[in-house]
């Protein structure tokens, strides 16, 4: 099972990332834009994901992925059960979400490492 510490380790390695605690959620953001968030009970992680693709993602693996809360449906966001993924998959989800919020040149520089 993926833990909040695993998410933290991946997110903090990404350029320009800041960590914040907001209403008991651990959030990772770039310049105020949140790209990943772990629930207070550490069972779910929300992450940036294209709106137009999320219904298909959730339908394909409903035991793993959930739609965002109704209050978050207007955002490019989806949720995942941390117990249903491994660290490699979490790393991919978090990194892809981070790419959505950083300038392209920052992502390109990271890829060049």
C-alpha positions, 0 to 999 in steps of 0.5 A: 500500500502507498503511504503519504510518505511515499507520495511526499517523497515523490512530490518533493522531488519535483521542481517548484513543489510546495507542501501544505496542510489544508483542512487536514489534507496534505497538499502538493502544489506549484505556485498555489495550484494543487496537483495532488492531495492526500485525504486526512485518513490517508486512504485516498489521493486526489490528483490532477487529471484531464476532465474529458478522460476521467469518466473513462478512467473511473469506468475502466477501473472503478475498484481503483479510481473514483470521480472527484467530490461534487464540489471538485467536479469543475476541476481537472481532478480524480481520486485513487484508493492508495491501497489499490496502487503501488509506488510506481503507479503513484509516481506516474500519477503524481508526476503527470499531475505535476506536469499539468501545472508547471511550465513546459520548459520546467517539465522538459528540464526535469525530463532531461535529468 
